[in-house]
Amino acid sequence: MENVIELQHINKSFNGFQLKDLSIAVKKGYVTGFIGGNGTGKSTTIKLRERKLSVQNI
């Protein structure tokens, strides 16, 4: 089954926060939740996926 969302080895850092080597894949037809505490990178990950933020080489 094909991936409809896929991120591989994504890095982003700012204000002392670091999202390092994130990889995620969501397969077609699956319902997937994205949960976590405040400040854990959920919104940053979505913005990176939507290209509202740029990835970095760390």
PDB file of N, CA, C, O and CB in Angstrom:
ATOM      1  N   MET A   1       0.848  -1.181   0.000  1.00  0.00           N
ATOM      2  CA  MET A   1       0.000   0.000   0.000  1.00  0.00           C
ATOM      3  C   MET A   1       0.893   1.244   0.000  1.00  0.00           C
ATOM      4  O   MET A   1       1.928   1.273   0.666  1.00  0.00           O
ATOM      5  CB  MET A   1      -0.965  -0.002   1.230  1.00  0.00           C
ATOM      6  N   GLU A   2       0.492   2.246  -0.737  1.00  0.00           N
ATOM      7  CA  GLU A   2       1.315   3.450  -0.888  1.00  0.00           C
ATOM      8  C   GLU A   2       1.194   4.399   0.305  1.00  0.00           C
ATOM      9  O   GLU A   2       0.178   4.412   1.000  1.00  0.00           O
ATOM     10  CB  GLU A   2       0.927   4.181  -2.158  1.00  0.00           C
ATOM     11  N   ASN A   3       2.237   5.186   0.528  1.00  0.00           N
ATOM     12  CA  ASN A   3       2.225   6.222   1.559  1.00  0.00           C
ATOM     13  C   ASN A   3       1.596   7.486   0.986  1.00  0.00           C
ATOM     14  O   ASN A   3       1.921   7.898  -0.127  1.00  0.00           O
ATOM     15  CB  ASN A   3       3.662   6.508   2.082  1.00  0.00           C
ATOM     16  N   VAL A   4       0.693   8.101   1.752  1.00  0.00           N
ATOM     17  CA  VAL A   4       0.122   9.385   1.338  1.00  0.00           C
ATOM     18  C   VAL A   4       0.833  10.542   2.027  1.00  0.00           C
ATOM     19  O   VAL A   4       0.797  11.673   1.543  1.00  0.00           O
ATOM     20  CB  VAL A   4      -1.380   9.430   1.645  1.00  0.00           C
ATOM     21  N   ILE A   5       1.475  10.260   3.150  1.00  0.00           N
ATOM     22  CA  ILE A   5       2.323  11.229   3.849  1.00  0.00           C
ATOM     23  C   ILE A   5       3.613  10.505   4.198  1.00  0.00           C
ATOM     24  O   ILE A   5       3.594   9.403   4.745  1.00  0.00           O
ATOM     25  CB  ILE A   5       1.615  11.818   5.142  1.00  0.00           C
ATOM     26  N   GLU A   6       4.728  11.138   3.876  1.00  0.00           N
ATOM     27  CA  GLU A   6       6.011  10.526   4.212  1.00  0.00           C
ATOM     28  C   GLU A   6       7.058  11.612   4.449  1.00  0.00           C
ATOM     29  O   GLU A   6       7.279  12.478   3.602  1.00  0.00           O
ATOM     30  CB  GLU A   6       6.470   9.564   3.090  1.00  0.00           C
ATOM     31  N   LEU A   7       7.688  11.551   5.598  1.00  0.00           N
ATOM     32  CA  LEU A   7       8.810  12.423   5.940  1.00  0.00           C
ATOM     33  C   LEU A   7       9.960  11.511   6.337  1.00  0.00           C
ATOM     34  O   LEU A   7       9.760  10.534   7.059  1.00  0.00           O
ATOM     35  CB  LEU A   7       8.442  13.442   7.100  1.00  0.00           C
ATOM     36  N   GLN A   8      11.161  11.824   5.871  1.00  0.00           N
ATOM     37  CA  GLN A   8      12.307  10.992   6.213  1.00  0.00           C
ATOM     38  C   GLN A   8      13.478  11.853   6.668  1.00  0.00           C
ATOM     39  O   GLN A   8      13.914  12.763   5.963  1.00  0.00           O
ATOM     40  CB  GLN A   8      12.718  10.124   5.019  1.00  0.00           C
ATOM     41  N   HIS A   9      13.974  11.548   7.855  1.00  0.00           N
ATOM     42  CA  HIS A   9      15.187  12.168   8.410  1.00  0.00           C
ATOM     43  C   HIS A   9      15.102  13.700   8.407  1.00  0.00           C
ATOM     44  O   HIS A   9      15.993  14.378   7.896  1.00  0.00           O
ATOM     45  CB  HIS A   9      16.418  11.717   7.612  1.00  0.00           C
ATOM     46  N   ILE A  10      14.024  14.230   8.982  1.00  0.00           N
ATOM     47  CA  ILE A  10      13.776  15.670   9.034  1.00  0.00           C
ATOM     48  C   ILE A  10      14.426  16.261  10.288  1.00  0.00           C
ATOM     49  O   ILE A  10      14.364  15.675  11.369  1.00  0.00           O
ATOM     50  CB  ILE A  10      12.250  15.966   9.016  1.00  0.00           C
ATOM     51  N   ASN A  11      15.048  17.430  10.123  1.00  0.00           N
ATOM     52  CA  ASN A  11      15.688  18.145  11.232  1.00  0.00           C
ATOM     53  C   ASN A  11      15.227  19.597  11.249  1.00  0.00           C
ATOM     54  O   ASN A  11      15.100  20.226  10.198  1.00  0.00           O
ATOM     55  CB  ASN A  11      17.232  18.069  11.120  1.00  0.00           C
ATOM     56  N   LYS A  12      14.978  20.128  12.447  1.00  0.00           N
ATOM     57  CA  LYS A  12      14.621  21.538  12.614  1.00  0.00           C
ATOM     58  C   LYS A  12      14.986  21.941  14.033  1.00  0.00           C
ATOM     59  O   LYS A  12      14.738  21.188  14.976  1.00  0.00           O
ATOM     60  CB  LYS A  12      13.094  21.791  12.326  1.00  0.00           C
ATOM     61  N   SER A  13      15.573  23.119  14.194  1.00  0.00           N
ATOM     62  CA  SER A  13      15.861  23.609  15.546  1.00  0.00           C
ATOM     63  C   SER A  13      15.605  25.104  15.609  1.00  0.00           C
ATOM     64  O   SER A  13      15.861  25.830  14.649  1.00  0.00           O
ATOM     65  CB  SER A  13      17.322  23.291  15.955  1.00  0.00           C
ATOM     66  N   PHE A  14      15.094  25.561  16.757  1.00  0.00           N
ATOM     67  CA  PHE A  14      14.914  26.976  17.036  1.00  0.00           C
ATOM     68  C   PHE A  14      14.597  27.149  18.506  1.00  0.00           C
ATOM     69  O   PHE A  14      13.996  26.272  19.126  1.00  0.00           O
ATOM     70  CB  PHE A  14      13.798  27.583  16.158  1.00  0.00           C
ATOM     71  N   ASN A  15      15.004  28.286  19.069  1.00  0.00           N
ATOM     72  CA  ASN A  15      14.732  28.631  20.475  1.00  0.00           C
ATOM     73  C   ASN A  15      15.060  27.499  21.450  1.00  0.00           C
ATOM     74  O   ASN A  15      14.315  27.275  22.404  1.00  0.00           O
ATOM     75  CB  ASN A  15      13.275  29.015  20.633  1.00  0.00           C
ATOM     76  N   GLY A  16      16.149  26.795  21.228  1.00  0.00           N
ATOM     77  CA  GLY A  16      16.542  25.724  22.136  1.00  0.00           C
ATOM     78  C   GLY A  16      15.812  24.412  21.920  1.00  0.00           C
ATOM     79  O   GLY A  16      16.114  23.427  22.594  1.00  0.00           O
ATOM     80  N   PHE A  17      14.869  24.371  21.009  1.00  0.00           N
ATOM     81  CA  PHE A  17      14.120  23.158  20.694  1.00  0.00           C
ATOM     82  C   PHE A  17      14.759  22.488  19.488  1.00  0.00           C
ATOM     83  O   PHE A  17      15.184  23.166  18.553  1.00  0.00           O
ATOM     84  CB  PHE A  17      12.619  23.474  20.424  1.00  0.00           C
ATOM     85  N   GLN A  18      14.830  21.171  19.504  1.00  0.00           N
ATOM     86  CA  GLN A  18      15.420  20.464  18.374  1.00  0.00           C
ATOM     87  C   GLN A  18      14.569  19.257  17.998  1.00  0.00           C
ATOM     88  O   GLN A  18      14.324  18.371  18.817  1.00  0.00           O
ATOM     89  CB  GLN A  18      16.854  20.024  18.701  1.00  0.00           C
ATOM     90  N   LEU A  19      14.128  19.240  16.762  1.00  0.00           N
ATOM     91  CA  LEU A  19      13.450  18.089  16.178  1.00  0.00           C
ATOM     92  C   LEU A  19      14.513  17.411  15.325  1.00  0.00           C
ATOM     93  O   LEU A  19      14.962  17.980  14.330  1.00  0.00           O
ATOM     94  CB  LEU A  19      12.148  18.502  15.325  1.00  0.00           C
ATOM     95  N   LYS A  20      14.920  16.208  15.700  1.00  0.00           N
ATOM     96  CA  LYS A  20      16.101  15.607  15.076  1.00  0.00           C
ATOM     97  C   LYS A  20      15.784  14.222  14.516  1.00  0.00           C
ATOM     98  O   LYS A  20      15.276  13.347  15.217  1.00  0.00           O
ATOM     99  CB  LYS A  20      17.250  15.513  16.089  1.00  0.00           C
ATOM    100  N   ASP A  21      16.095  14.051  13.239  1.00  0.00           N
ATOM    101  CA  ASP A  21      15.987  12.775  12.530  1.00  0.00           C
ATOM    102  C   ASP A  21      14.576  12.181  12.615  1.00  0.00           C
ATOM    103  O   ASP A  21      14.414  10.997  12.909  1.00  0.00           O
ATOM    104  CB  ASP A  21      16.996  11.783  13.093  1.00  0.00           C
ATOM    105  N   LEU A  22      13.567  13.003  12.359  1.00  0.00           N
ATOM    106  CA  LEU A  22      12.172  12.558  12.379  1.00  0.00           C
ATOM    107  C   LEU A  22      11.831  11.841  11.083  1.00  0.00           C
ATOM    108  O   LEU A  22      12.108  12.348   9.996  1.00  0.00           O
ATOM    109  CB  LEU A  22      11.219  13.749  12.597  1.00  0.00           C
ATOM    110  N   SER A  23      11.238  10.680  11.196  1.00  0.00           N
ATOM    111  CA  SER A  23      10.715   9.954  10.041  1.00  0.00           C
ATOM    112  C   SER A  23       9.309   9.479  10.386  1.00  0.00           C
ATOM    113  O   SER A  23       9.069   8.984  11.487  1.00  0.00           O
ATOM    114  CB  SER A  23      11.642   8.748   9.649  1.00  0.00           C
ATOM    115  N   ILE A  24       8.381   9.629   9.443  1.00  0.00           N
ATOM    116  CA  ILE A  24       7.002   9.195   9.640  1.00  0.00           C
ATOM    117  C   ILE A  24       6.409   8.831   8.282  1.00  0.00           C
ATOM    118  O   ILE A  24       6.711   9.468   7.273  1.00  0.00           O
ATOM    119  CB  ILE A  24       6.154  10.304  10.343  1.00  0.00           C
ATOM    120  N   ALA A  25       5.572   7.812   8.266  1.00  0.00           N
ATOM    121  CA  ALA A  25       4.879   7.417   7.041  1.00  0.00           C
ATOM    122  C   ALA A  25       3.444   7.058   7.400  1.00  0.00           C
ATOM    123  O   ALA A  25       3.202   6.342   8.372  1.00  0.00           O
ATOM    124  CB  ALA A  25       5.601   6.217   6.336  1.00  0.00           C
ATOM    125  N   VAL A  26       2.494   7.554   6.615  1.00  0.00           N
ATOM    126  CA  VAL A  26       1.083   7.237   6.792  1.00  0.00           C
ATOM    127  C   VAL A  26       0.604   6.588   5.501  1.00  0.00           C
ATOM    128  O   VAL A  26       0.708   7.173   4.423  1.00  0.00           O
ATOM    129  CB  VAL A  26       0.234   8.519   7.146  1.00  0.00           C
ATOM    130  N   LYS A  27       0.087   5.389   5.622  1.00  0.00           N
ATOM    131  CA  LYS A  27      -0.360   4.636   4.456  1.00  0.00           C
ATOM    132  C   LYS A  27      -1.773   5.038   4.034  1.00  0.00           C
ATOM    133  O   LYS A  27      -2.596   5.417   4.867  1.00  0.00           O
ATOM    134  CB  LYS A  27      -0.309   3.141   4.748  1.00  0.00           C
ATOM    135  N   LYS A  28      -2.036   4.951   2.750  1.00  0.00           N
ATOM    136  CA  LYS A  28      -3.353   5.259   2.190  1.00  0.00           C
ATOM    137  C   LYS A  28      -4.409   4.380   2.855  1.00  0.00           C
ATOM    138  O   LYS A  28      -4.227   3.172   3.002  1.00  0.00           O
ATOM    139  CB  LYS A  28      -3.363   5.054   0.647  1.00  0.00           C
ATOM    140  N   GLY A  29      -5.526   5.013   3.258  1.00  0.00           N
ATOM    141  CA  GLY A  29      -6.632   4.288   3.859  1.00  0.00           C
ATOM    142  C   GLY A  29      -6.570   4.169   5.370  1.00  0.00           C
ATOM    143  O   GLY A  29      -7.511   3.663   5.981  1.00  0.00           O
ATOM    144  N   TYR A  30      -5.487   4.622   5.992  1.00  0.00           N
ATOM    145  CA  TYR A  30      -5.350   4.550   7.440  1.00  0.00           C
ATOM    146  C   TYR A  30      -5.744   5.876   8.076  1.00  0.00           C
ATOM    147  O   TYR A  30      -5.507   6.942   7.509  1.00  0.00           O
ATOM    148  CB  TYR A  30      -3.914   4.175   7.830  1.00  0.00           C
ATOM    149  N   VAL A  31      -6.344   5.799   9.249  1.00  0.00           N
ATOM    150  CA  VAL A  31      -6.610   6.976  10.065  1.00  0.00           C
ATOM    151  C   VAL A  31      -5.519   7.002  11.133  1.00  0.00           C
ATOM    152  O   VAL A  31      -5.334   6.031  11.867  1.00  0.00           O
ATOM    153  CB  VAL A  31      -8.070   6.947  10.704  1.00  0.00           C
ATOM    154  N   THR A  32      -4.803   8.116  11.212  1.00  0.00           N
ATOM    155  CA  THR A  32      -3.653   8.203  12.106  1.00  0.00           C
ATOM    156  C   THR A  32      -3.776   9.422  13.005  1.00  0.00           C
ATOM    157  O   THR A  32      -4.056  10.520  12.524  1.00  0.00           O
ATOM    158  CB  THR A  32      -2.344   8.259  11.305  1.00  0.00           C
ATOM    159  N   GLY A  33      -3.569   9.242  14.302  1.00  0.00           N
ATOM    160  CA  GLY A  33      -3.560  10.350  15.245  1.00  0.00           C
ATOM    161  C   GLY A  33      -2.137  10.824  15.491  1.00  0.00           C
ATOM    162  O   GLY A  33      -1.184  10.052  15.392  1.00  0.00           O
ATOM    163  N   PHE A  34      -2.009  12.092  15.811  1.00  0.00           N
ATOM    164  CA  PHE A  34      -0.702  12.696  16.076  1.00  0.00           C
ATOM    165  C   PHE A  34      -0.817  13.397  17.415  1.00  0.00           C
ATOM    166  O   PHE A  34      -1.286  14.533  17.483  1.00  0.00           O
ATOM    167  CB  PHE A  34      -0.261  13.699  14.928  1.00  0.00           C
ATOM    168  N   ILE A  35      -0.393  12.731  18.486  1.00  0.00           N
ATOM    169  CA  ILE A  35      -0.601  13.259  19.830  1.00  0.00           C
ATOM    170  C   ILE A  35       0.731  13.420  20.561  1.00  0.00           C
ATOM    171  O   ILE A  35       1.729  12.783  20.224  1.00  0.00           O
ATOM    172  CB  ILE A  35      -1.537  12.341  20.628  1.00  0.00           C
ATOM    173  N   GLY A  36       0.716  14.285  21.566  1.00  0.00           N
ATOM    174  CA  GLY A  36       1.899  14.501  22.396  1.00  0.00           C
ATOM    175  C   GLY A  36       1.679  15.719  23.269  1.00  0.00           C
ATOM    176  O   GLY A  36       0.741  16.487  23.057  1.00  0.00           O
ATOM    177  N   GLY A  37       2.526  15.887  24.225  1.00  0.00           N
ATOM    178  CA  GLY A  37       2.427  17.010  25.147  1.00  0.00           C
ATOM    179  C   GLY A  37       2.785  18.338  24.500  1.00  0.00           C
ATOM    180  O   GLY A  37       3.240  18.387  23.357  1.00  0.00           O
ATOM    181  N   ASN A  38       2.570  19.418  25.251  1.00  0.00           N
ATOM    182  CA  ASN A  38       2.926  20.753  24.764  1.00  0.00           C
ATOM    183  C   ASN A  38       4.420  20.825  24.477  1.00  0.00           C
ATOM    184  O   ASN A  38       5.239  20.346  25.261  1.00  0.00           O
ATOM    185  CB  ASN A  38       2.524  21.837  25.790  1.00  0.00           C
ATOM    186  N   GLY A  39       4.760  21.426  23.348  1.00  0.00           N
ATOM    187  CA  GLY A  39       6.158  21.645  23.008  1.00  0.00           C
ATOM    188  C   GLY A  39       6.913  20.426  22.510  1.00  0.00           C
ATOM    189  O   GLY A  39       8.144  20.420  22.524  1.00  0.00           O
ATOM    190  N   THR A  40       6.205  19.394  22.068  1.00  0.00           N
ATOM    191  CA  THR A  40       6.885  18.173  21.624  1.00  0.00           C
ATOM    192  C   THR A  40       7.087  18.094  20.116  1.00  0.00           C
ATOM    193  O   THR A  40       7.647  17.114  19.624  1.00  0.00           O
ATOM    194  CB  THR A  40       6.111  16.977  22.074  1.00  0.00           C
ATOM    195  N   GLY A  41       6.640  19.111  19.369  1.00  0.00           N
ATOM    196  CA  GLY A  41       6.934  19.163  17.942  1.00  0.00           C
ATOM    197  C   GLY A  41       5.800  18.803  17.001  1.00  0.00           C
ATOM    198  O   GLY A  41       6.019  18.658  15.798  1.00  0.00           O
ATOM    199  N   LYS A  42       4.593  18.657  17.527  1.00  0.00           N
ATOM    200  CA  LYS A  42       3.457  18.298  16.661  1.00  0.00           C
ATOM    201  C   LYS A  42       3.194  19.365  15.608  1.00  0.00           C
ATOM    202  O   LYS A  42       3.160  19.058  14.416  1.00  0.00           O
ATOM    203  CB  LYS A  42       2.195  18.081  17.500  1.00  0.00           C
ATOM    204  N   SER A  43       3.011  20.592  16.020  1.00  0.00           N
ATOM    205  CA  SER A  43       2.736  21.690  15.077  1.00  0.00           C
ATOM    206  C   SER A  43       3.918  21.928  14.148  1.00  0.00           C
ATOM    207  O   SER A  43       3.731  22.193  12.961  1.00  0.00           O
ATOM    208  CB  SER A  43       2.404  22.985  15.837  1.00  0.00           C
ATOM    209  N   THR A  44       5.119  21.835  14.675  1.00  0.00           N
ATOM    210  CA  THR A  44       6.317  22.007  13.848  1.00  0.00           C
ATOM    211  C   THR A  44       6.363  20.949  12.755  1.00  0.00           C
ATOM    212  O   THR A  44       6.678  21.256  11.605  1.00  0.00           O
ATOM    213  CB  THR A  44       7.593  21.936  14.712  1.00  0.00           C
ATOM    214  N   THR A  45       6.052  19.715  13.104  1.00  0.00           N
ATOM    215  CA  THR A  45       6.052  18.633  12.115  1.00  0.00           C
ATOM    216  C   THR A  45       5.035  18.889  11.015  1.00  0.00           C
ATOM    217  O   THR A  45       5.335  18.699   9.836  1.00  0.00           O
ATOM    218  CB  THR A  45       5.761  17.293  12.791  1.00  0.00           C
ATOM    219  N   ILE A  46       3.834  19.319  11.387  1.00  0.00           N
ATOM    220  CA  ILE A  46       2.798  19.613  10.390  1.00  0.00           C
ATOM    221  C   ILE A  46       3.242  20.767   9.497  1.00  0.00           C
ATOM    222  O   ILE A  46       3.065  20.708   8.280  1.00  0.00           O
ATOM    223  CB  ILE A  46       1.450  19.953  11.079  1.00  0.00           C
ATOM    224  N   LYS A  47       3.816  21.815  10.083  1.00  0.00           N
ATOM    225  CA  LYS A  47       4.282  22.962   9.289  1.00  0.00           C
ATOM    226  C   LYS A  47       5.415  22.568   8.348  1.00  0.00           C
ATOM    227  O   LYS A  47       5.489  23.071   7.227  1.00  0.00           O
ATOM    228  CB  LYS A  47       4.745  24.096  10.210  1.00  0.00           C
ATOM    229  N   LEU A  48       6.292  21.683   8.787  1.00  0.00           N
ATOM    230  CA  LEU A  48       7.357  21.195   7.910  1.00  0.00           C
ATOM    231  C   LEU A  48       6.768  20.406   6.749  1.00  0.00           C
ATOM    232  O   LEU A  48       7.208  20.550   5.608  1.00  0.00           O
ATOM    233  CB  LEU A  48       8.352  20.322   8.697  1.00  0.00           C
ATOM    234  N   ARG A  49       5.785  19.586   7.034  1.00  0.00           N
ATOM    235  CA  ARG A  49       5.142  18.781   5.997  1.00  0.00           C
ATOM    236  C   ARG A  49       4.431  19.669   4.976  1.00  0.00           C
ATOM    237  O   ARG A  49       4.432  19.374   3.781  1.00  0.00           O
ATOM    238  CB  ARG A  49       4.146  17.798   6.626  1.00  0.00           C
ATOM    239  N   GLU A  50       3.824  20.759   5.454  1.00  0.00           N
ATOM    240  CA  GLU A  50       3.120  21.701   4.568  1.00  0.00           C
ATOM    241  C   GLU A  50       4.064  22.719   3.943  1.00  0.00           C
ATOM    242  O   GLU A  50       3.625  23.595   3.198  1.00  0.00           O
ATOM    243  CB  GLU A  50       2.028  22.428   5.338  1.00  0.00           C
ATOM    244  N   ARG A  51       5.354  22.612   4.239  1.00  0.00           N
ATOM    245  CA  ARG A  51       6.399  23.503   3.729  1.00  0.00           C
ATOM    246  C   ARG A  51       6.216  24.953   4.182  1.00  0.00           C
ATOM    247  O   ARG A  51       6.636  25.883   3.494  1.00  0.00           O
ATOM    248  CB  ARG A  51       6.426  23.446   2.216  1.00  0.00           C
ATOM    249  N   LYS A  52       5.583  25.138   5.350  1.00  0.00           N
ATOM    250  CA  LYS A  52       5.474  26.467   5.943  1.00  0.00           C
ATOM    251  C   LYS A  52       6.738  26.802   6.734  1.00  0.00           C
ATOM    252  O   LYS A  52       6.976  27.964   7.062  1.00  0.00           O
ATOM    253  CB  LYS A  52       4.231  26.555   6.852  1.00  0.00           C
ATOM    254  N   LEU A  53       7.540  25.795   7.036  1.00  0.00           N
ATOM    255  CA  LEU A  53       8.863  25.942   7.639  1.00  0.00           C
ATOM    256  C   LEU A  53       9.840  25.159   6.773  1.00  0.00           C
ATOM    257  O   LEU A  53       9.461  24.199   6.102  1.00  0.00           O
ATOM    258  CB  LEU A  53       8.885  25.439   9.138  1.00  0.00           C
ATOM    259  N   SER A  54      11.092  25.576   6.794  1.00  0.00           N
ATOM    260  CA  SER A  54      12.099  24.847   6.019  1.00  0.00           C
ATOM    261  C   SER A  54      12.887  23.910   6.933  1.00  0.00           C
ATOM    262  O   SER A  54      13.119  24.215   8.103  1.00  0.00           O
ATOM    263  CB  SER A  54      13.058  25.832   5.301  1.00  0.00           C
ATOM    264  N   VAL A  55      13.291  22.772   6.387  1.00  0.00           N
ATOM    265  CA  VAL A  55      14.101  21.819   7.140  1.00  0.00           C
ATOM    266  C   VAL A  55      15.540  22.313   7.191  1.00  0.00           C
ATOM    267  O   VAL A  55      15.942  23.177   6.412  1.00  0.00           O
ATOM    268  CB  VAL A  55      14.027  20.403   6.509  1.00  0.00           C
ATOM    269  N   GLN A  56      16.312  21.748   8.123  1.00  0.00           N
ATOM    270  CA  GLN A  56      17.702  22.147   8.311  1.00  0.00           C
ATOM    271  C   GLN A  56      18.595  20.924   8.338  1.00  0.00           C
ATOM    272  O   GLN A  56      18.155  19.823   8.668  1.00  0.00           O
ATOM    273  CB  GLN A  56      17.869  22.957   9.602  1.00  0.00           C
ATOM    274  N   ASN A  57      19.838  21.127   7.991  1.00  0.00           N
ATOM    275  CA  ASN A  57      20.865  20.110   8.205  1.00  0.00           C
ATOM    276  C   ASN A  57      21.487  20.378   9.558  1.00  0.00           C
ATOM    277  O   ASN A  57      22.058  21.446   9.777  1.00  0.00           O
ATOM    278  CB  ASN A  57      21.946  20.120   7.067  1.00  0.00           C
ATOM    279  N   ILE A  58      21.386  19.429  10.464  1.00  0.00           N
ATOM    280  CA  ILE A  58      21.933  19.594  11.819  1.00  0.00           C
ATOM    281  C   ILE A  58      23.191  18.766  11.940  1.00  0.00           C
ATOM    282  O   ILE A  58      23.822  18.752  12.997  1.00  0.00           O
ATOM    283  CB  ILE A  58      20.897  19.181  12.908  1.00  0.00           C
TER     284      ILE A  58
END
